[in-house]
Structures are given as C-alpha cells and as structure tokens.
Amino acid sequence: MNENNVYSVPQQSANTNHREKKPRGSKTPVVIALIAALAAIACVSIFSVSFVKYKKSANSNGITATGSASQNFESDLVVWRGSFSTYGYTPREAYQTIKQDADTVKKYLLDNKISEDEIVFSSVTISPNYVTDYNEEGNYMGEHLDGYNLYQEITVTSTDLDKVDAVSRDISKLIESNITFISESPEYYYTKLDELKLELIEQATENARARIDIIAAGSKSKPTRLINANLGVFQITPQNSDTEYSYGGSFDTSSRLKTATITVKLNYAVD
C-alpha cells in the first residue's frame, strides 16, 4: 500500500438543498390568527348572552306598576282640650279663684256624663302682671307689679265621641258662671290604625301585581322575578274632602270620619 495515498470522506456541498425539521407543536401565523379570532367570537357571544340576561332583569326593561288601596273608617277615640284663666292681686287670691273655677268646670263635665277618669287637669301656670308707667308728658317712668295671671288646661279623653262632641260645642253654662273658658276643637283618633295599615298594604300589593299581569299579557311577556318593591306613605284625610296628599304623608285629626290611603310600587323582571 502506498503511504502517499490519502483517503478522505467526501464533504457535502454547501449548496446542497435540504429541509430543516421545525420544532414539533409550533403554529404558523395563520393558525394562530384563526385561533385568536375564534376566541374573540366566543368572548363576544358570552358577553352578549350575559348582557341580554342583564337587560331582561334591569329596571328599565322590567314592568313597573303602582297599586293603591283606600278605606273609609270612623274614629273611635276623641281628645278635647280646653283652658281657663283668672287674675288676682296676690298669688293666694289668684290661686283660690282658679281653684274654684276648676271645681266648677269639673262639676259641669261630670253633670254631662263625662267620667272622672276621663278628665285630666294640668298644673297651674302663674305669671306676674306688670304695668308700664308714664308721666304726664308721656315719658317712660318704669313698671310696677299689678297682680298675677293664672292659667290651667283641661284634657278630656274618651271613646264616647257623641258625648264629648256635645260638651265641646256647648260651654255656655261655664261662661254664665263667669269663667273665662276657651274650648279647642276636638281631635279624633283611631286606636286600630296599625291593623288597618296592614290590611291596606296587602290590598295595595295585590292591586299592583294585578296591574303587572295585565301589562305583561298585553305586551306578550311574562313576569318572572320581583326586582324591587316600595311602600308609599300613608295618607289619612277627612272623608269626601279635597285635601291634597302630602309628600311626607298626612294624618288628619280634625275629622271624625276619615279615609286612609296607601300605595305600593312593584318592579318585576320579564321574559
């Protein structure tokens, strides 16, 4: 063998075309864009469905109706107040006079069928009476004490409205007895007002729901869920009067016959 003969491994030409293997699992830009587009569409669809469900439950697209209920009733309790006053040069003299007047007033009430437990006398209020002095030229000279004024109130509370009404309208005998008596208008109340309110709330709620059902039937929809309910203020007014309702509610005490009114506002989601 000739030592000068050298064997070499043939080198592959740099110009030889060959295909490099791409890493497994890699995506082309087109595939990635397609996946992103599908994901975006899915997100929009989910959002749209959720938005539709929200809109169905929103107040603006629900059905809202206000129901009302009213009831006439007669008061079962009356409160009548009166007052009388007297004057005396000394506290003792004035007090003796007003005590005699109080006895006369009490006797008058008892004679007119008002029971003693229905009568309450307030404490006596006493105040000094001062007179202003002027000289002959009309200049102020000061003041001096000129006796005492005494004042007392009486309150009659009864469930016999006719009896108290009659007494409150006729105090002529007291005036004839030289008593300075002032009679106030009777105040009329209802002791079962809480029960009446509950009944009216129930009726007004049923009325509001009936209106919801009518609106739903006319609009081809179906009430599904109560979203909100608001209770209005109570209005107690004289019967057959043109008294306007008050924003904060009204509570009439001047009339024996009254009307109670309440409103209930309901808001329902619909399908």
KOLDO-809878 format. One record per atom (N, C-alpha, C): x, y, z. Coordinates in steps of 0.1 Angstrom, whole numbers, plus 2048, in hexadecimal, padded with zeros to 3 digits. Layout:
! KOLDO-809878
XYZ...
! end
This chain:
! KOLDO-809878
8097F480080080080080980C8008058157F780D8217F680982B80181282E80980F83781580C84581080F84880480C8567FF7FD8577FB7F684C7FA7E884D7F67E08508027D985B8037D185F80E7C285E80A7BB8578137AC8568117A586181979C86781379487281A78586F81877D87482276E87282276987E81976187A81075B88580775388F81075589C80E74D8A68147418AA80C7368AC81372A8AF80C72A8BE8097278C07FD7278CE7F871E8D78007238E380271B8ED80A70F8F180270F8EF7F57048F37ED6F98E97EC6FC8DD7F36F28D27F26E58D67F96DA8D67F26CD8D97F86C98CF8026C48D380E6BF8CA8186B48D18206AA8CA82669F8CF82D6A28CD83C6A28D88436A48D78516978D48586988CC86268C8C886A6888D387367B8D78746768E187D6728DB88A6748E28956708DC8A26628D78A26608CC8A96528C68AA64A8D08B263D8D28AE6348DA8B56348E88B263C8ED8A963C8FB8A56318FE89C62B90B89C62090F89462491988A61E91987F62192387561992F87961D93B8756159488786079478746049408695F693F8645ED93786E5F392C8745EB92487D5E992C88A5F493388E5F393B89B5E894689A5E894C88E5DE95788C5D095188C5CE9458865C193F8855BC93B8935C593689C5C19338A95BD93F8B15C594A8AF5C29568B65B495C8B25B195B8A55A49608A05999588A659A94A8A75909428AD58E9458BB5999478C259894B8D15909588D35939628CA58D96F8CB57E96D8C957A9658BF56C9638BC56595C8C756C9538CE56694C8D95649568E556E95E8E756C9688F25619728EF55F9768E355597F8DF5479798E154696C8DE53A9648DF5369638EE5409608F653D95E90453996B90A54097690653C98390B52E98890752B9848FA51E9888F55139818FD5149748FF50A96D90750997291551497591B51397B92950D98892950F99091E50A99E91D4FB99D91B4F69939134E89929114E198E91E4E79859254E19809324E198C93B4EB99493B4EB9A09444E09AA9404DF9AC9334D49B692F4C69B19324C49A49324B799F9364B49A19454BF9A194D4BD9A395B4BE9B295F4C29BA9564C49C895A4B69CF95C4B69D99644A99E09674A49E795B4AC9EC9524A79F39474A09EA93D4A39DD93D49C9D49344929CB93B4919CD9484879C594F4799CC94E4709C79564639CD9574619D396545D9DF96545B9E697244D9EB9724469E997E4389EE97F4369F298E42E9FB99042AA0099D41C9FC9A141A9F59AC40D9F29B04099FA9BC3FC9FC9BE3F7A049C93EB9FD9D03E9A019DC3DE9FC9E43D9A079ED3CCA089EF3C7A129F93BBA0CA003B8A12A0B3ADA0DA143A8A19A1C39BA1AA1D394A24A26393A1DA34394A25A3E392A20A4B38EA2CA54389A28A60385A32A6A38EA32A76392A3DA7B39BA3EA87394A37A9339CA32A9C396A2CAA839BA32AB53A3A3DAB33A8A44ABF3A8A53ABD3A4A5BAC63A3A69AC53ABA6FAD13B2A7AACD3BAA82AD73B5A90AD63B0A95AE13ABAA3AE13B3AABAEC3B8AB7AE83C0ABFAF13B9ACDAF33BAAD2AFF3B5ADFB023BEAE6B0C3BCAF2B0E3C5AFAB173BCB05B1E3C1B09B2A3BAB14B303C5B1BB383C2B28B3B3CCB31B413C5B3AB4B3CDB40B543C8B49B5E3D3B53B623CFB5DB693D8B67B6D3D6B6BB7C3E0B6EB833DFB72B913EBB7BB953E8B83B9F3F2B8DBA33FEB86BAA3FBB7BBB0405B73BB7405B65BB2410B5EBB3410B50BAF405B47BB6404B4ABC33FAB42BCA3ECB45BC53E9B52BC33DBB55BBE3D9B4FBB03E3B50BA83E1B4BB9A3E0B3BB9B3E7B35BA33E6B26BA43D9B22BA93D4B29BB33C7B25BB83BCB26BAE3BDB31BA53B3B33B9B3B4B28B903C0B24B8C3C1B1AB813BDB0CB873BFB0AB943BBAFDB993ACAFCB993A5B07B9C397B07B9C392B05B8D399B0BB84395B09B76397AFBB723A2AF5B763A4AE7B7239AADEB78395AE0B8438AAD8B8A37DADAB8237BAE6B7D36FAE9B7636FAE1B6837BAE2B6237DADBB5537BACCB56381AC6B61380AB8B63372AB4B6636BABCB6E35CAB8B70354AB9B64357AC3B5B350AC4B4F352AB7B4635EAB2B45361AA7B3D35BA9AB4335CA99B50355A8DB57346A8DB55340A99B55332A9AB5332EA96B45338A97B3C335A94B2D33BA86B2A33BA7DB3433EA6FB3234DA6CB2F356A76B30364A74B2F369A6EB3C36FA62B3B373A5BB47380A62B4C383A60B5938EA67B5F39BA61B5A39CA54B563A9A4FB513ABA54B433A2A5AB3C3A4A60B2F3A9A6EB2F3AAA74B3B3ADA82B3D3BCA83B433C4A8CB3D3D1A8FB423D3A9EB423D7AA3B4E3DAAB1B503E9AB2B503EEABCB483FCABFB49400AC7B5540DAC9B57411AD1B6340EAE0B5F40DAE8B6A40AAF6B68416AFEB64415B06B5A420B0FB5641DB1DB5B427B22B62425B30B68430B39B6242CB45B5F435B4FB5A431B5DB5F43BB65B63439B72B69434B7CB5D42CB85B61427B8FB5742CB9CB5B434BA2B5143ABAFB53433BB9B4B432BC5B5142CBD1B4A437BDBB48438BE1B3B441BEBB3843CBF9B3D445C00B43441C0EB48447C19B3F43FC23B3C443C2FB34440C3BB3C447C46B3B444C52B4143AC5AB38436C66B3D42CC6EB35431C72B2843EC73B26444C76B19445C6AB10442C5EB15443C52B0D450C4BB0D458C4FB16466C49B17465C3DB2046DC33B1C46DC26B23473C28B3146CC23B3B470C24B49474C17B50471C0CB49474BFFB4F468BF6B4F469BEBB5745EBE2B5845BBDEB6644FBDAB6944CBD5B77443BC9B76444BC0B8043DBB4B8142EBB7B83425BB1B7B417BB4B7C40FBA6B7C413B9DB8540BB91B87412B85B7F40AB7AB7E40FB6EB79404B67B70409B61B65401B5AB5B403B4BB5D3F8B44B5F3F9B35B603F2B2EB553F8B23B503F3B1CB443F3B0DB473E8B06B433E8AF8B443E1AF1B383E5AE6B343E0ADEB293D8AD2B2E3CFACDB273C7AC1B2A3C7AB9B1D3C9AACB1E3C8AA2B133BEA97B163B5A95B0D3ABA8AB0E3AEA80B033B0A74B073B3A69AFD3A9A5EAFF3A2A5BAF4396A51AF6394A4AAE938EA3EAEA38AA36ADF37BA39ADB375A41AE3367A45AE1367A52AD9368A51ACC36AA5DAC435EA67AC4352A61AC4346A69AC4345A72AD1348A6CADC347A73AE9351A7FAE935DA7CAE5367A87AE6364A92ADB360A8EAD035CA97AC5352AA1ACB348A9CAD233DAA5AD7342AAEAE134BAAAAEA351AB2AF4359ABDAEE362AB9AE436BAC3ADF364ACEAD7358ACBAD2350AD6ACB348ADFAD3346ADBAE033DAE3AE8344AE6AF634AAF1AF7351AF5B0334BB02B0933EB04B05337B10B09336B11B18334B05B1F332B06B2E33FB0AB3534AB06B2F357B0AB35359B19B33355B1FB28356B2DB2634DB35B2F341B2FB31337B35B3A33CB35B48345B2CB4B34AB2BB59356B35B5B358B3EB51363B48B51371B42B51372B37B4937FB30B47383B33B39390B38B38396B3BB2B39BB2DB25392B26B1E395B19B19397B19B0A3A1B13B053A4B12AF63A4B04AF239BB00AE9399AF3AE53A0AF1AD73A9AE7AD63AFAE3AC93A7AD9AC23AAAD7AB53A3ACDAAD3A7ABFAB139EAB6AB23A1AA8AB63ABAA2AAB3B3A99AB03BCA92AA73B8A83AA73B7A7DA9B3B2A70A9A3BDA66A953BDA5BA9C3C8A51A993C1A43A973CAA3AA923C5A2CA903CFA22A973CAA1BAA03D4A12AA83D8A06AA13D1A02A963D59F6A8F3DB9F9A813E3A04A813E9A09A753F49FFA703FB9F9A784069EFA743FF9E4A6C3F49DEA713EE9D3A6A3E89D8A5C3E39E4A5C3DE9E9A503E99EBA453F59F0A4A4009F2A414049E4A3A4059DAA424099CDA3D3FF9C8A323F29CAA353E89C6A2B3EA9CEA1E3EC9DBA1F3EE9E3A133FA9DFA0B4059DCA124119D8A0C40F9CBA034089C2A094059B5A023FC9B89F63F29C09F73E99C49EC3F19CB9E13F99D59E54019DD9DB40B9D49D44119CA9DB41A9C19D44139B89CA4089B39CD4009AB9C43FC9B39B83F89C09BA3F49C99AF4009CB9A640B9CE9AB4179D09A341B9C499B41A9B89A141D9AB99A4139A998F4079AC9913FC9AA9873FF9B397B4049BF97D4079C89724149C396B41D9BE9724299B896C4259AD96241C9A496641799995E41099E9524089A89534019AE94840A9B493D4149BB94241E9C19394269B693242A9AC93A4329A193442A99992941D99792C4159909224139989154129A59174119AE90B41D9AF9034299AD9094369AF90343C9A18FF4349969014399898FD44598590544698991245198591A44C97E92745697A92F45297293B45A97794745497C95145B98095D46297496446F97696747696A96D47B96C97B48097897E48797A98B48598898F48198999C4809979A248D99D9A448F9A999E49C9B099F49C9B99AB4919C19AC4919CB9B64829CE9BA4809D29C74739D59CC4749E19D546C9EB9D346D9F89DB45F9FA9E145F9FD9EE453A019F5451A109F6446A159F1443A239F2440A27A0043EA34A0243AA3AA0F42BA39A11427A38A1D418A37A20412A45A20407A46A1A3FFA53A1A3F2A50A213F0A58A2C3E4A57A333DDA65A333D2A65A2B3CBA72A283BDA71A2C3B6A7DA2E3A8A7DA303A0A76A25395A6FA2738DA69A1D387A74A14387A71A07380A7A9FD386A889FD393A899FF399A969FF3A2A979F33A6AA49F13B0AA69E63BEAA99EB3C1AA39F73CEAA59FD3D8A9E9F43E3AA69F13EDAA09E83F7A989F03FBA8D9EA405A849F0412A8B9F3418A889FE425A8EA01430A849FE43CA8A9F9447A819F644CA79A0144BA7EA0D44FA77A19444A70A20438A6FA1A42DA69A20425A73A28418A70A2A410A79A32408A71A3C405A78A473FEA71A523F4A7BA583E8A7AA533DDA83A573D8A7FA653D6A89A6D3D0A87A7A3C3A8FA7C3C0A97A723B5AA1A743A7A9AA703A8A8FA6939BA89A64399A7CA6B38CA7AA6F388A6DA75388A62A6B383A65A5F383A5BA5438FA5DA4B397A53A483A4A54A413A5A4AA363AFA4DA2D3B2A43A233C1A41A233C5A34A243D3A30A243D7A2BA163E2A2FA113E7A2BA033F6A28A043FAA1D9FC408A199FC40BA159ED417A169E941BA119DC427A089DD4289FE9D44339F59D44389F49C54459F69C344B9F69B64539E99B44509E19AA4589D59A745F9D599A46A9CF9994729CE98D4769C098B4729BA97F4749AC97C47D9AA9704869A197048D99D96448499595B48699594E47D98D94548598593B47F97B93648497392B47D97691E
! end
